[in-house]
Amino acid sequence: MFVLEKDGSFESHIGNLDHEDFCGLEEGTWFRTRTGHWMVAFRPTKYEYILNMKRIATVVYPKDIGAILTYGNLFPGAEVLEAGSGSGALTIALSDAVGPTGHVYSYDVRQDMSDMAQTNLQGAARYPANVQFFTEDIVQNIYQSELDCVILDMPEPWHTIQKVYESLKLGGIVLSFLPTIMQVSDLVQSLKDTGEFTLINTIELMERPWDVGGRSVRPAHRMVGHTGFITTARKCQSR
């Protein structure tokens, strides 16, 4: 993956190409390198962009992003907060999901993370202006209210539960992405202890590609296994 630049050159083990060879042509065009090998050019998909973009922290994988958008009930016009901007993989997907009429409020305690997320957002999102970044710990402050969804990609989300409750609308969803099941256990217990969240649910997703060639059909030798647990809950009235 690379950005076309004037006088630029793409170099590889099967030959080189000048960037000007691509300019103005349609996607899916084939080229011969200087060593006679064929290449085909496409703009990167969101999947490819996320896995190849510059990063400081590990990105949320596409397999989890799809589930987060669905389980978080994201829609055009939604108001959503994410805590843990990271390198911006999820930020990009949230921005596209809520569209030009929605808003994403992205919090991170580290300025370098926030800066990296903003850079990657500008490179891939269709409506980057719908995202506002904050260098802030949501344990201390959340500036928004009546949110449709709060997404927590942070190591100790149970410390945020009261602030999250205050910022969500009734029926709103809190969604957490955590790497270990003991973190999930602590979070779920905190959600239960408040008595103000219900329909608590935890899932894990695996992605296994298959090699399909004629009569030879079998699972690939490598897969994207455990990356994290997705836990959701909905804000309800206190009993």
Phi and psi in degrees as a GROMACS rama.xvg file:
@    title "Ramachandran Plot"
@    xaxis  label "Phi"
@    yaxis  label "Psi"
@TYPE xy
-153.082  160.07  PHE-2
-95.9121  131.389  VAL-3
-66.0863  131.963  LEU-4
-134.327  147.534  GLU-5
-59.7381  132.168  LYS-6
65.9838  14.3003  ASP-7
-80.3623  163.422  GLY-8
-140.591  138.631  SER-9
-100.262  126.374  PHE-10
-118.352  137.874  GLU-11
-150.225  173.717  SER-12
-71.6474  -11.7781  HIS-13
-111.329  18.7667  ILE-14
122.499  170.031  GLY-15
-112.96  157.814  ASN-16
-140.01  142.31  LEU-17
-82.6184  141.626  ASP-18
-57.0062  -32.7984  HIS-19
-65.184  -17.675  GLU-20
-66.0912  -25.2347  ASP-21
-92.3104  -30.7026  PHE-22
-59.2375  130.529  CYS-23
82.8043  -1.21994  GLY-24
-98.3446  162.283  LEU-25
-79.4542  154.927  GLU-26
-62.4176  150.803  GLU-27
86.2017  7.15212  GLY-28
-79.0936  137.977  THR-29
-93.3747  147.465  TRP-30
-134.918  151.17  PHE-31
-100.363  132.593  ARG-32
-76.7322  174.913  THR-33
-68.4278  -13.3843  ARG-34
-100.791  6.85726  THR-35
91.8444  2.94785  GLY-36
-84.4881  150.811  HIS-37
-92.2002  141.341  TRP-38
-135.524  153.161  MET-39
-122.463  139.952  VAL-40
-109.943  130.093  ALA-41
-134.914  153.454  PHE-42
-70.583  144.253  ARG-43
-68.5231  142.225  PRO-44
-73.6719  169.506  THR-45
-59.8788  -38.9324  LYS-46
-57.401  -48.2619  TYR-47
-69.5453  -39.5557  GLU-48
-61.7956  -46.4788  TYR-49
-61.74  -42.5103  ILE-50
-76.0694  -17.7021  LEU-51
-113.044  -6.21241  ASN-52
-72.0681  162.252  MET-53
-64.7426  143.58  LYS-54
-146.942  155.389  ARG-55
-105.6  -46.3777  ILE-56
-109.31  163.99  ALA-57
-60.4646  134.692  THR-58
-82.3734  158.502  VAL-59
-72.1105  126.866  VAL-60
-71.3006  150.23  TYR-61
-53.3499  -36.6501  PRO-62
-61.2263  -33.3863  LYS-63
-82.9152  -33.6699  ASP-64
-60.0287  -44.3551  ILE-65
-58.2654  -43.2345  GLY-66
-68.5748  -38.7669  ALA-67
-61.445  -42.9368  ILE-68
-62.6396  -38.0688  LEU-69
-77.8951  -50.5794  THR-70
-68.7136  -26.1239  TYR-71
-81.4486  -4.56315  GLY-72
57.8574  43.4778  ASN-73
-76.1818  142.24  LEU-74
-150.759  161.3  PHE-75
-58.1116  126.813  PRO-76
96.93  -4.03885  GLY-77
-69.8707  153.296  ALA-78
-109.283  115.291  GLU-79
-133.048  142.613  VAL-80
-114.544  136.809  LEU-81
-119.855  134.646  GLU-82
-110.682  109.821  ALA-83
113.155  75.0536  GLY-84
-62.9406  -33.5312  SER-85
54.9726  -134.108  GLY-86
-94.6045  0.112043  SER-87
98.3652  5.72386  GLY-88
-59.9362  -50.6962  ALA-89
-70.5078  -34.1238  LEU-90
-57.2837  -43.1625  THR-91
-59.9743  -47.0817  ILE-92
-66.2111  -39.9253  ALA-93
-64.6202  -42.9301  LEU-94
-58.3216  -46.7731  SER-95
-66.6567  -35.9295  ASP-96
-68.5484  -40.5955  ALA-97
-85.3995  -17.8153  VAL-98
70.0167  -172.148  GLY-99
-68.5337  -18.3705  PRO-100
-96.2347  -6.21778  THR-101
-101.147  179.056  GLY-102
-141.541  140.871  HIS-103
-118.064  128.573  VAL-104
-112.419  108.845  TYR-105
-106.408  117.221  SER-106
-107.853  140.946  TYR-107
-151.944  147.306  ASP-108
-81.5187  -12.9687  VAL-109
-110.547  129.151  ARG-110
-66.9538  -37.154  GLN-111
-65.1946  -35.2492  ASP-112
-64.6632  -47.4812  MET-113
-59.3921  -41.7832  SER-114
-64.8954  -42.9272  ASP-115
-64.0007  -42.8128  MET-116
-61.302  -41.0653  ALA-117
-64.0015  -41.5525  GLN-118
-62.176  -47.1714  THR-119
-68.1782  -34.8793  ASN-120
-60.4402  -45.2001  LEU-121
-63.015  -27.0285  GLN-122
-83.2508  -15.424  GLY-123
-134.631  -29.1944  ALA-124
-75.6335  146.587  ALA-125
-80.1738  -30.5161  ARG-126
-128.089  61.841  TYR-127
-60.6777  -21.3417  PRO-128
-69.6567  -12.3389  ALA-129
-85.6047  5.9315  ASN-130
-111.243  132.019  VAL-131
-119.422  130.917  GLN-132
-103.436  144.874  PHE-133
-134.655  130.728  PHE-134
-93.9835  92.4852  THR-135
-159.107  149.524  GLU-136
-93.9828  117.919  ASP-137
-71.9239  -9.59987  ILE-138
-61.7386  -31.5875  VAL-139
-93.9576  -42.8233  GLN-140
-145.821  134.209  ASN-141
-129.165  121.901  ILE-142
-89.2666  -8.26125  TYR-143
-105.228  161.9  GLN-144
-141.507  169.19  SER-145
55.2028  40.9034  GLU-146
-79.5866  147.593  LEU-147
-79.0715  -32.2931  ASP-148
-154.91  142.619  CYS-149
-123.187  124.88  VAL-150
-112.422  124.281  ILE-151
-112.114  110.087  LEU-152
-115.611  74.8131  ASP-153
-150.161  156.362  MET-154
-71.8024  -28.0518  PRO-155
-131.813  67.4233  GLU-156
-67.9237  -17.8144  PRO-157
-63.4456  -21.828  TRP-158
-73.2682  -12.0811  HIS-159
-100.714  -3.80918  THR-160
-57.1432  -42.0336  ILE-161
-65.6152  -45.2044  GLN-162
-63.3362  -40.0689  LYS-163
-62.9386  -44.2131  VAL-164
-57.8172  -43.9348  TYR-165
-66.6804  -27.8901  GLU-166
-89.3341  -19.3982  SER-167
-84.0592  150.466  LEU-168
-79.6025  161.04  LYS-169
-60.6859  132.297  LEU-170
88.4068  -8.3643  GLY-171
-65.817  160.655  GLY-172
-112.729  133.361  ILE-173
-104.441  131.983  VAL-174
-130.323  130.596  LEU-175
-121.669  141.499  SER-176
-117.057  115.532  PHE-177
-132.889  144.575  LEU-178
-80.8548  -27.7244  PRO-179
-119.166  151.446  THR-180
-73.3325  -24.888  ILE-181
-69.9046  -35.2397  MET-182
-63.0515  -41.6824  GLN-183
-60.7123  -42.9975  VAL-184
-59.6125  -44.5118  SER-185
-64.1308  -40.5316  ASP-186
-65.0981  -48.1004  LEU-187
-61.5103  -39.53  VAL-188
-63.8242  -39.5002  GLN-189
-65.2136  -40.281  SER-190
-62.9603  -41.2132  LEU-191
-68.0371  -38.1472  LYS-192
-64.8608  -31.0105  ASP-193
-69.0271  -31.4903  THR-194
71.2293  10.4789  GLY-195
-118.116  9.55397  GLU-196
-131.328  144.417  PHE-197
-140.552  179.961  THR-198
53.1306  47.3332  LEU-199
-76.0828  129.969  ILE-200
-146.017  140.944  ASN-201
-128.243  133.903  THR-202
-132.928  163.019  ILE-203
-136.857  141.208  GLU-204
-120.166  139.842  LEU-205
-118.186  146.977  MET-206
-124.339  114.446  GLU-207
-119.436  111.178  ARG-208
-74.9435  161.097  PRO-209
-123.674  145.069  TRP-210
-96.3747  117.096  ASP-211
-120.064  115.532  VAL-212
-149.936  100.895  GLY-213
61.6488  -126.829  GLY-214
-85.9328  -3.72126  ARG-215
-93.2338  104.744  SER-216
-131.623  114.937  VAL-217
-154.748  159.426  ARG-218
-63.8059  145.297  PRO-219
-66.4594  157.892  ALA-220
-72.2213  -21.5411  HIS-221
-122.134  146.833  ARG-222
-144.34  164.968  MET-223
-92.2948  102.104  VAL-224
-86.3724  -128.842  GLY-225
-68.6263  127.805  HIS-226
-121.507  -38.0448  THR-227
-179.443  166.885  GLY-228
-103.294  135.883  PHE-229
-104.026  118.788  ILE-230
-116.618  132.326  THR-231
-125.456  154.821  THR-232
-156.047  157.71  ALA-233
-118.718  139.453  ARG-234
-72.9273  130.602  LYS-235
-130.374  172.311  CYS-236
-73.1113  147.283  GLN-237
-68.639  142.476  SER-238
